[in-house]
Amino acid sequence: MWHPPSLTIIWPPFFRSDMTEEQLVVSTAALALKSSMITRRMALEKMRSIYPFENIETVLEQLDEEAEKVAEHSIESMLSKAMKTDENAQTEPARAEEDEEAPPSR
């Protein structure tokens, strides 16, 4: 049995939204996403008229890749800071020993 394809019509807005309206849409979508009221896909669909894209799957993949890069950079930064802190902690006792051995200056 033949079934007709499913079609979805997306009409553009009748009037172009101004900057304030766009900011409100983005803020509302971001807040709803942050509070887990909507999914990332729903937030992207809501903002599609402001940030046009063709394929939502591609955008979601790009967002995942960017999030992974940020996480990797964050981990590298934390490790770097931890290593610097460890190096400083190791050099501090050596400096204290040097100060104890040095004769008092007048």
VENHUPE-V767260 format. One record per residue. N is the residue number from 1. RES is the residue in one letter. PHI is phi in whole degrees, 0 to 359 (none if undefined). NEAR is the number of other C-alpha atoms within 8 Angstrom. Layout:
<<N	RES	PHI	NEAR> <N	RES	PHI	NEAR>>
This chain:
<<1	M	none	2> <2	W	273	3> <3	H	241	4> <4	P	294	4> <5	P	294	4> <6	S	280	4> <7	L	242	4> <8	T	234	4> <9	I	262	4> <10	I	246	4> <11	W	275	4> <12	P	289	5> <13	P	297	6> <14	F	293	4> <15	F	243	4> <16	R	289	5> <17	S	286	7> <18	D	271	6> <19	M	300	6> <20	T	295	6> <21	E	294	8> <22	E	296	10> <23	Q	298	8> <24	L	296	8> <25	V	297	10> <26	V	295	9> <27	S	297	8> <28	T	295	8> <29	A	296	11> <30	A	295	9> <31	L	295	8> <32	A	295	11> <33	L	293	12> <34	K	297	7> <35	S	270	7> <36	S	61	7> <37	M	274	7> <38	I	224	9> <39	T	272	8> <40	R	298	8> <41	R	299	8> <42	M	296	8> <43	A	296	13> <44	L	296	9> <45	E	298	7> <46	K	294	9> <47	M	266	12> <48	R	302	9> <49	S	288	7> <50	I	270	6> <51	Y	242	6> <52	P	296	7> <53	F	209	7> <54	E	265	4> <55	N	238	6> <56	I	293	9> <57	E	297	6> <58	T	296	7> <59	V	296	9> <60	L	298	10> <61	E	296	8> <62	Q	297	8> <63	L	296	8> <64	D	296	8> <65	E	298	8> <66	E	296	8> <67	A	296	8> <68	E	296	8> <69	K	297	8> <70	V	296	8> <71	A	296	8> <72	E	298	8> <73	H	297	8> <74	S	296	8> <75	I	296	8> <76	E	299	8> <77	S	295	8> <78	M	296	8> <79	L	296	8> <80	S	299	8> <81	K	295	8> <82	A	296	8> <83	M	293	8> <84	K	295	8> <85	T	296	8> <86	D	296	8> <87	E	297	8> <88	N	296	8> <89	A	294	8> <90	Q	286	8> <91	T	278	8> <92	E	298	8> <93	P	298	8> <94	A	296	8> <95	R	294	8> <96	A	295	8> <97	E	295	8> <98	E	297	8> <99	D	294	7> <100	E	291	7> <101	E	282	6> <102	A	287	6> <103	P	291	5> <104	P	296	4> <105	S	266	3> <106	R	248	2>>
